[in-house]
């Protein structure tokens, strides 16, 4: 069991930019509770960004009690557990296999790329001491699809940046305004968003 005390020092790494919303929210939460050693990169190139994190990790001399591998950390999990003896927490957040083979349908599940994506997901989770995901449905998917033990997973909801989203006084509108934030990926349920908009299109108050 991985337990973090108030004086725990956390080394935070991630494959995506630290400004990515999932990473930013988790990093801020960790910084509120623990001393955080941040090893990240904002380089736009995926390969260079991950290489930069690797070099910084190897050269790091600051002490820490555990490693938190943020999103997109699947490639980082190939080497992070090999370079530290500390507990490793991995924020899988999503499945590479599901994203490439079913959500975006770039590859067949039985193709070489599909099998590599499956292996990457399973290996990354198996190598971690604990894995965080954003919903219980996601946890059930990982357990059944990759045949991993349930006790390895913890749910951490997506949340939001409360420096941007917080209760405030706003001017009243004549109509009820619906704000949609997201992209148009099947994973985000865009078909439901479109159907809801269609159902409401005749309502003059929306």
C-alpha positions in Angstrom: 0.0 0.0 0.0 1.3 3.5 -0.9 0.7 6.0 1.8 1.7 9.7 1.7 2.3 11.7 4.8 2.2 15.4 5.1 6.0 15.7 4.9 6.2 13.4 1.8 8.2 14.7 -1.1 6.7 13.8 -4.5 8.7 13.8 -7.7 6.2 14.6 -10.5 6.9 13.7 -14.2 4.6 13.7 -17.2 4.8 13.0 -20.9 2.4 15.7 -22.0 3.0 19.3 -21.2 2.5 20.3 -17.5 0.0 22.9 -18.8 -2.3 20.1 -20.0 -5.4 20.3 -17.9 -5.2 16.9 -16.3 -1.6 17.4 -15.4 -2.2 21.0 -14.2 -5.0 20.1 -11.8 -3.2 17.1 -10.3 0.1 19.0 -10.0 -1.7 21.9 -8.2 -3.4 19.4 -5.8 -0.1 17.7 -5.0 1.6 21.1 -4.4 -1.1 22.0 -1.9 -0.4 18.9 0.2 3.3 17.9 -0.4 6.7 19.1 -1.3 6.9 18.6 -5.1 9.9 18.1 -7.3 8.7 18.9 -10.8 10.4 17.3 -13.8 8.5 18.3 -16.9 9.0 19.7 -20.4 6.8 22.0 -22.5 8.6 21.2 -25.8 6.1 20.7 -28.6 7.8 17.6 -30.1 6.6 14.4 -28.3 9.9 12.6 -28.6 12.1 15.5 -27.6 9.8 16.3 -24.7 10.0 12.8 -23.3 13.8 12.7 -23.9 14.1 16.0 -22.0 12.2 14.5 -19.0 14.3 11.4 -19.1 17.6 13.4 -19.0 16.3 15.7 -16.2 15.1 12.6 -14.2 18.6 10.9 -14.5 20.4 14.1 -13.5 18.0 15.0 -10.6 19.7 15.1 -7.2 16.8 16.2 -5.1 15.4 13.6 -2.7 11.9 12.4 -3.0 9.7 9.7 -1.4 7.6 8.6 -4.3 7.2 9.3 -8.1 3.9 10.5 -9.6 3.8 9.8 -13.4 1.3 12.1 -14.9 -0.4 12.1 -18.3 0.7 11.0 -21.0 3.0 8.7 -19.0 2.7 5.4 -20.7 6.1 5.7 -22.5 7.7 7.0 -19.3 6.6 3.9 -17.5 9.0 1.9 -19.7 12.0 3.4 -17.7 10.8 5.2 -14.6 10.3 2.0 -12.5 13.8 0.9 -13.6 15.5 4.1 -12.5 14.0 4.5 -9.0 13.4 2.3 -5.9 10.6 4.6 -4.7 6.9 3.8 -5.1 5.5 4.8 -8.5 2.0 6.2 -8.9 0.8 6.3 -12.5 -2.0 8.4 -13.8 -3.1 6.3 -16.8 -6.1 8.6 -17.4 -6.9 6.8 -20.7 -6.1 3.6 -22.6 -3.8 3.9 -25.6 -5.2 0.7 -26.9 -8.8 1.9 -26.7 -8.0 5.3 -28.2 -6.1 4.0 -31.2 -8.1 0.9 -32.0 -11.7 1.8 -31.0 -12.2 5.5 -30.3 -10.2 6.8 -33.3 -10.0 3.5 -35.2 -6.6 4.1 -36.6 -5.5 0.5 -36.2 -7.1 -2.9 -35.9 -6.8 -4.5 -32.4 -5.1 -7.5 -34.0 -2.6 -5.4 -36.0 1.0 -5.0 -34.8 0.3 -1.4 -33.7 -2.9 -2.6 -31.9 -1.0 -5.3 -30.1 1.8 -2.9 -29.1 -0.8 -0.4 -27.8 -2.3 -3.2 -25.7 1.1 -4.3 -24.4 2.0 -0.7 -23.5 -1.2 -0.1 -21.5 -0.8 -3.4 -19.6 2.9 -3.1 -19.0 2.6 0.6 -17.8 -0.1 -0.3 -15.3 1.6 -3.5 -14.1 4.9 -1.7 -13.5 3.2 0.9 -11.2 2.5 0.5 -7.5 -0.8 2.2 -8.0 -2.8 3.5 -11.0 -5.2 6.4 -11.1 -8.1 6.7 -13.6 -10.8 9.3 -13.9 -14.0 7.1 -13.5 -15.0 3.7 -12.0 -16.1 2.6 -15.5 -12.6 3.2 -16.7 -11.2 1.1 -13.8 -13.5 -1.7 -14.7 -12.4 -1.5 -18.3 -8.7 -1.7 -17.4 -9.3 -4.6 -14.9 -11.2 -6.7 -17.5 -9.3 -5.8 -20.6 -5.8 -6.0 -19.3 -6.4 -8.6 -16.6 -5.0 -6.5 -13.8 -5.8 -6.7 -10.1 -8.6 -4.4 -8.8 -6.5 -3.3 -5.8 -4.0 -1.6 -8.1 -6.5 1.1 -9.1 -7.7 4.3 -7.6 -10.3 6.8 -9.0 -9.2 10.5 -9.3 -11.9 12.5 -11.0 -10.9 15.0 -13.6 -11.8 18.1 -11.7 -11.1 21.6 -13.0 -8.7 24.5 -12.4 -10.5 26.4 -9.6 -8.4 29.5 -10.3 -10.5 29.7 -13.5 -13.8 28.0 -12.7 -15.4 29.2 -9.4 -18.8 30.6 -8.3 -19.2 34.2 -9.3 -21.9 36.8 -10.0 -22.9 37.0 -13.6 -25.2 39.2 -15.5 -28.6 37.7 -16.1 -29.4 36.6 -19.7 -32.7 36.7 -21.4 -32.1 33.2 -22.5 -30.6 30.1 -20.8 -27.1 29.8 -22.2 -25.5 26.4 -22.6 -21.7 26.3 -22.8 -20.0 23.2 -24.4 -16.3 22.7 -23.7 -14.6 19.7 -25.4 -13.6 18.3 -28.7 -15.6 16.1 -31.1 -14.1 12.7 -30.1 -16.4 9.7 -29.6 -14.7 9.2 -26.2 -16.2 12.5 -25.0 -19.7 11.4 -25.9 -20.2 14.0 -28.7 -23.1 11.9 -30.2 -25.0 12.5 -26.9 -24.2 16.3 -27.0 -25.5 16.6 -30.6 -28.7 14.6 -29.8 -29.3 16.8 -26.8 -28.8 20.0 -28.9 -31.2 18.6 -31.5 -33.9 17.9 -28.8 -33.6 21.5 -27.5 -33.2 23.4 -30.8 -36.9 24.4 -30.9 -36.9 25.8 -27.3 -36.8 29.6 -27.7 -35.5 30.0 -24.1 -32.2 28.1 -24.7 
